[in-house]
């Protein structure tokens, strides 16, 4: 199970460390290892949330997330994205930005820092919307009932998450930003992106469920039509709906991963300014986050430890706040990473206590065995 799930991550680790050793000797090897650990520590809560969404996706889109999604996460967000940000900020082509990164790392770092308020506003608002939508929703299981119960009660007010997020953005832009207009635009884009991608995913998921019910009711009639040769060719409406839902869930996961990676990419400059070293280190970490996502789905961990999802969302809320605060004040990476890890560990411990108080594990785990990704091996 471990080798099957983490095999690619182990392989990428070996290749990445060898490339780092050849590229920059023992120093490069050590820096890449540190960056990989940094990425895993900052994005562990991302794996938990990813697993919750991945469990709702069809087998095809799960494979897309674990193949194409990995390429986007490793090469797109950890290598190409910083170059694009620097290129846009300094009005350079990607080739010129890459040359700048290799030959003038201090200038490259400065340009990334100049763009950070807009990056943090976009990513922070996306993550804050995700957190608020979670805590403002009524749930059967409550990890912190003294806090989650009143939040769910006031969450019945329509669009409260948008109101809170918008007010927070306006306050941060007014208080901390040297360029409040750019921060406001980037933050609003982050909110719009979340609402659009998440809303479309929910829309087509509901359409898929409705079509599934209709398909079940009309199964005999459809079978008779097929027997007469009257069935139409091409995918059914159910397949189309599932495909659209999977596509938008895939987009949702990629934007979510991008929002998490912003903090890691910027924080990596505190360790190294070399884009190759950063890409290798964060790429290795991203591979482990993907493998951990698969592991959580296959083992049914979120079903067995019910508070783990709560801890991950509270960690996302803490990360969103740290990103917004960092627009005006530097927040050390150990604080963001430590908060996330601490909240998830606390949620895991609470889940263990809950399971023991209920006389054992949850019903889902009692069945035993690994849970395949929608009855397919990915």
Secondary structure as UniProt FT lines:
FT   HELIX           2..54
FT   TURN            55..56
FT   HELIX           59..71
FT   HELIX           72..80
FT   HELIX           81..90
FT   HELIX           94..103
FT   HELIX           105..135
FT   HELIX           145..154
FT   TURN            155..156
FT   TURN            158..159
FT   HELIX           160..176
FT   HELIX           180..217
FT   HELIX           219..227
FT   TURN            228..229
FT   HELIX           237..268
FT   TURN            269..271
FT   HELIX           275..299
FT   HELIX           301..304
FT   TURN            306..307
FT   HELIX           308..325
FT   TURN            326..328
FT   HELIX           333..357
FT   TURN            358..359
FT   HELIX           363..366
FT   TURN            374..375
//
